[in-house]
Amino acid sequence: MLTIPMLFLLAISPILATCKTTQKPTVIPGGWVNNNPNDVQILNIAKQSLTLLGKSPNGLKIVNSRSQVVSGIKYDIKLTYAQGGNSVHELVVVSQPWNKQKPLDVISFN
């Protein structure tokens, strides 16, 4: 015989099944993740990359940044800097801190 609590649970289960949750969306492994443009690590990576490209990082401002786990971390950084005028440039770089010969590899800069 069903008890009153069991009958109650059976009665409200369809209602509970239709309730929306407030969970944050899950991150897809290997997918892109948005970064805080004020993150010091992102700023340092952009500065180092501009220096590797022979450009001055003076006036550097990060507009947008995202990262993706690959064999290391791939960064897609949108930035402005004094030498580049008012244009927004896109920097794609892969960071592999364990690689002593090339810990930072600039893939593209537009």
C-alpha positions in Angstrom: 0.0 0.0 0.0 1.3 3.5 -0.9 1.9 5.9 1.9 0.8 9.5 1.9 4.3 10.8 1.2 4.6 8.4 -1.7 1.3 9.5 -3.1 2.3 13.2 -2.7 5.6 12.6 -4.6 3.8 10.8 -7.4 1.3 13.7 -7.6 4.0 16.4 -7.9 6.6 14.6 -10.0 5.1 15.9 -13.3 5.3 19.4 -12.0 8.9 19.0 -10.8 9.9 17.6 -14.2 8.8 20.8 -16.0 10.6 23.2 -13.7 13.5 25.1 -15.2 16.9 25.0 -13.4 19.1 27.9 -12.9 22.4 26.0 -13.5 25.1 27.7 -15.5 25.6 26.2 -19.0 28.2 23.5 -19.0 31.5 24.1 -20.7 32.2 21.9 -23.7 35.6 20.2 -23.3 38.0 21.7 -25.9 35.5 24.5 -26.6 36.2 28.2 -26.5 35.8 30.0 -23.1 35.5 33.8 -22.8 38.1 35.4 -20.6 38.1 38.6 -18.6 39.8 41.3 -20.8 41.3 42.8 -17.6 43.0 39.5 -16.6 46.7 40.2 -16.0 47.7 36.9 -17.6 46.0 37.8 -20.8 47.6 41.2 -20.8 51.1 39.6 -20.2 50.6 37.1 -23.1 49.6 39.9 -25.4 52.6 42.0 -24.4 55.0 39.1 -24.9 53.5 38.3 -28.2 53.7 41.9 -29.5 57.3 42.0 -28.4 58.0 38.7 -30.2 56.5 40.3 -33.4 58.8 43.3 -33.0 56.0 45.7 -32.0 55.8 48.0 -29.0 53.1 47.0 -26.5 52.7 50.7 -25.4 49.1 51.7 -25.1 48.0 48.0 -25.1 44.3 47.5 -24.4 42.5 44.1 -24.5 39.1 44.5 -26.2 38.1 40.8 -26.0 39.7 37.5 -25.2 38.8 33.8 -25.3 40.8 30.6 -24.8 40.7 27.0 -25.8 42.5 24.0 -24.4 44.5 22.4 -27.1 48.1 21.0 -26.7 48.5 23.9 -24.3 46.2 26.9 -24.3 45.2 28.7 -27.5 44.3 32.4 -27.0 42.3 34.5 -29.4 42.8 38.1 -28.3 41.3 41.2 -29.8 43.4 44.3 -28.9 44.4 47.8 -29.7 47.9 49.3 -29.1 49.5 52.7 -29.8 51.7 51.6 -32.7 48.7 49.9 -34.4 46.5 53.0 -34.5 42.9 52.9 -33.5 42.3 49.6 -35.3 41.3 46.4 -33.5 43.8 43.7 -34.2 43.4 39.9 -33.7 46.2 37.9 -32.1 46.1 34.1 -32.0 48.8 32.5 -29.8 49.4 29.1 -28.2 50.9 28.9 -24.7 52.9 25.8 -23.8 54.7 26.7 -20.6 56.4 23.3 -20.4 58.1 23.8 -23.8 61.3 25.5 -22.8 62.3 26.2 -26.4 59.1 27.9 -27.4 56.7 28.5 -24.5 54.7 31.1 -26.5 53.9 30.6 -30.2 52.3 33.4 -32.2 50.0 31.7 -34.8 48.6 34.9 -36.5 48.4 38.6 -36.0 46.0 40.8 -38.2 
